[in-house]
Protein backbone atom coordinates (compact mmCIF):
# COMPACT_ATOMS: atom_id res chain seq x y z
CA UNK A 1 0.00 0.00 0.00
CA UNK A 2 1.34 3.42 -0.95
CA UNK A 3 1.09 6.47 1.28
CA UNK A 4 0.43 9.67 -0.66
CA UNK A 5 0.61 13.26 0.52
CA UNK A 6 -0.83 16.38 -1.12
CA UNK A 7 0.60 19.89 -0.96
CA UNK A 8 -0.84 23.09 -2.36
CA UNK A 9 1.40 25.33 -4.47
CA UNK A 10 0.82 28.72 -6.07
CA UNK A 11 2.76 29.71 -9.21
CA UNK A 12 2.72 32.32 -11.93
CA UNK A 13 3.99 32.85 -15.47
CA UNK A 14 3.94 35.60 -18.05
CA UNK A 15 3.44 32.98 -20.83
CA UNK A 16 0.54 30.64 -19.96
CA UNK A 17 -1.27 28.60 -17.33
CA UNK A 18 0.55 25.53 -18.61
CA UNK A 19 3.90 27.23 -18.03
CA UNK A 20 2.83 28.28 -14.53
CA UNK A 21 1.87 24.66 -13.79
CA UNK A 22 5.25 23.41 -15.04
CA UNK A 23 7.00 25.99 -12.86
CA UNK A 24 5.01 24.86 -9.80
CA UNK A 25 6.02 21.23 -10.34
CA UNK A 26 9.66 22.13 -11.05
CA UNK A 27 9.92 24.21 -7.89
CA UNK A 28 8.24 21.54 -5.75
CA UNK A 29 10.53 18.87 -7.20
CA UNK A 30 13.53 20.68 -5.71
CA UNK A 31 12.47 19.57 -2.23
CA UNK A 32 9.81 16.89 -2.78
CA UNK A 33 10.59 13.51 -4.33
CA UNK A 34 8.30 10.93 -5.94
CA UNK A 35 5.78 13.42 -7.40
CA UNK A 36 2.97 11.41 -8.96
CA UNK A 37 0.45 14.00 -10.20
CA UNK A 38 -0.59 17.62 -10.30
CA UNK A 39 -4.18 18.87 -10.15
CA UNK A 40 -4.90 22.42 -11.30
CA UNK A 41 -7.40 23.61 -8.74
CA UNK A 42 -7.75 27.23 -9.81
CA UNK A 43 -6.61 29.53 -12.61
CA UNK A 44 -6.56 33.32 -12.65
CA UNK A 45 -4.88 36.12 -14.56
CA UNK A 46 -3.71 39.66 -13.97
CA UNK A 47 -4.76 42.26 -16.53
CA UNK A 48 -2.77 45.43 -17.19
CA UNK A 49 -3.70 48.02 -19.80
CA UNK A 50 -6.40 45.75 -21.24
CA UNK A 51 -4.10 42.75 -21.75
CA UNK A 52 -3.30 39.66 -19.71
CA UNK A 53 0.11 40.21 -18.16
CA UNK A 54 0.36 37.26 -15.78
CA UNK A 55 -1.16 33.80 -15.51
CA UNK A 56 -1.60 32.27 -12.06
CA UNK A 57 -2.40 28.73 -10.93
CA UNK A 58 -3.22 27.13 -7.63
CA UNK A 59 -2.24 23.46 -7.90
CA UNK A 60 -2.32 20.40 -5.69
CA UNK A 61 0.74 18.20 -6.05
CA UNK A 62 0.54 14.57 -4.97
CA UNK A 63 3.65 12.63 -4.04
CA UNK A 64 4.40 9.23 -2.55
CA UNK A 65 6.02 8.89 0.84
CA UNK A 66 8.43 5.97 1.04
Secondary structure by P-SEA (a helix, b strand, c coil): cbbbbbbbbbbcccccaaaaaaaaaaaaaccccccccccccbbbbbbccccccbbbbbbbbbbbcc
